[in-house]
Amino acid sequence: MSSRTSPISQAITIRRAAARDAKRLTRLVRGSGAYAGKYAAAVAGYRVGPDYIEAHRAFVAVGGDEQGGRVLGFYSLVLTPPELDLLFVADEVQGRGIGRLLVEHMQSEARAAGLDRVRVVSHVPAEDFYHRAGAVRIGTVLANPPAVPWDRPEFEFRVSSE
């Protein structure tokens, strides 16, 4: 099995994002391989600032010793209206279950907040990931040039009350 698809062998901690994480989260968004080529303009000037982190439920996945305690991915849950606004996993650790861990954590946070559904407007290359993670396709969000010049799939996570 290649290192790109090998499971992470150490513990991953998911913790609330802090203002000190803002620059690392911004680099993760801007450096995402999913936004290369024709998609690059969508994140070129994107900023995840301390104000954004404070305003939303943002969480980071941090690796154990093997990864030097660095941020491996993150997500942001907006409560009103319920939406998974951001979800990114570092390119070099994709395929190792970190995205799925973040989705499970998001669903737990949504459940704790009393939500039964969470909307996701997906980036086109992430569509298969959301299907595999259990989201249901509910529509298409039409292009909004110049910011987003392509249509995007719209999904919904149905949050069980467990």
N, C-alpha and C positions, 0 to 999 in steps of 0.2 A: 504494500500500500504506500502511496507517495505521501510525503510530509504534508502536502496540501490537503489531503483528505483523511489523514490520521486523526483519531480523536485526541483531544487535549488530555495529557496524562496527569496533570495536576489540578488541584481545586481551582475553581473560578468563583470569585465573590462578586455578587451584584450588590452595589451600594448606591445610595442617592448621589447624584452628581453634585459637585460643589463649584463655586465660582472659580476656584483654582484649576478646574478641568476645562474651562472654556477654550483655551488655545488648543489643547490636545483634541477636543471634539471638533473644532473648526478644521484642524489639519486632517482629521479622519474623513470628514465630509468632502473637503476639497481634493483630497488625494485618492478618493474612491475610484477604482478601476471601472466600476459600473457607470461612471460619468465621464468616460474617455470619449474621444472623437466628437461626434455630433452632439453629445450630451454635455460636454465640458462647460459650455456657457451657463448652464443651469446652476452650477455650484461655484463658478469662478470667483464671485465676490461674496459667497455665502459666509455668514458669521454666526456661530453659536456663542452668544455673549453671556456674561454673568446674569444680565437682566432676563434673558430667555430661560436660563437654568432656574432662576428664582421663581419665575412665573408659572412654570410647568413641572409636572412630575417627570423629571429626567433622571435616568439611572444608567450607571456604567458597569460593564463587565470587566473585572480586573483579574489578570492572570496571577498565578502563584509564582513560586521561585523560578520555574523554567522560563517564564515570560518577563521576569524582572519586575513584577508588580505593575506592568503597564496596562493601559486601557486597551482592551481587545475589541470592544464594541459598546454601543449605547443605544438607548431609545428615549423617546419623549412622548408621554401620554398627556393629551389635552382633555380636560374633563367636560368642558362646555363649549361647543358640542363635542361629544366623545369621539376622539380621533387619535390614532397612532400617527403622530406628526413626523417623527424621524425614527429610523432604525438603520444603523450602520454597523457593519462588522469589518474590521481591518482585513484588507485583501489577503494578506499572508496567512490568516487563520480561518478563512472561509471554508465551509465544508466540514467543520469539526464540531458542529452542534451548538455553537455560541448563539447564533441567531435564534434557534429553537428555544434555548434557555431564556433569552431575552423576551421572546413572545410569551412563554409560560409565565414569566415574572410580570409582564404587562397585564396578562389576563388576571393574575392574582390581585394586582393593584386595582384593576378595573372592578373586579368583584368586591373588593373591600370598599370601594367608593360607591357601590350600589348600582353600577352600570350593568346592563345586560347585553350591550352591543358596543363595538368599537369600530369605527370606519377607518379605512386606509385608502388613500389615493396613492397607488403604487407607481414607482418608476418602472418603465416598460421591462428592463432586464431583470427586475425582481419579481415579476409576475409568477414564475414557477415556484419560487421560494414561498410566497404567500399561499399558493395552492397546497404545497406540501405541509405548511405549518397549520393548515386547517381553516384558512379564511375562505369565505364563499364570495365568488364574483357577483356583484350586484349591479354593475353598470360600467359606463365609460365617462370620464371627465374630458370634455373637449379641450382642444388646444387653447392656450391663452397667450398668443404672441404679444410682445416679443419675449416675455419671461419664459414661457414653456410652449414651444412651437409644435408640440406633438400631443396626440390624444393619450390619455393614461387610463389604465384599468382601475376600477374602483372595487374594493373588497370590503367585507365586513367580518369581524370576528364575533361570534356569538359566545357570550360569556355565561357559563353555567353557574348556577347558584350554589352548587356543591354543598 
